[in-house]
Amino acid sequence: MRHLVRWSGAWSLWQRRASMTAQIRLFRKGAGDRDLFFKIARGMAGEKEFFIRKAIGWVVREISKADPGAARDFLMGIREKASGLTIREGAKRLPARMKEEVLGKGQ
């Protein structure tokens, strides 16, 4: 998994994106290294590239199916610097209350 950290600093947007999406099948099974993903994604939360923004949200959405609390906590932590796309995608499958909290609704 060390190569994922190296990929996350690559010049190529596709390699940076792959550093996050490489574990998606594991996350779908409730496995994978979430801490590593969160570390990498936190470093890219302010990215301007659409495909990076979308990938972060996509992977967080998959994580939320097995561990909604971890997904919510991560999204709350990056909410100020991440794009709306990232936050919306990541929150898409959260339970209603968590989703409202992340999206800032119902306050």
Number of C-alpha atoms within 10 A of each C-alpha: 11 8 8 21 16 13 19 21 15 14 9 11 16 13 17 23 24 17 25 26 18 16 19 19 13 14 22 16 12 16 13 17 12 19 10 17 22 20 13 22 26 17 13 22 23 17 14 11 11 12 14 23 23 20 22 27 27 23 26 33 26 24 27 23 17 15 16 20 15 16 27 23 13 19 26 16 14 18 18 12 12 21 18 15 16 25 28 18 19 27 27 17 18 21 14 11 11 18 20 14 14 22 17 11 10 7 5
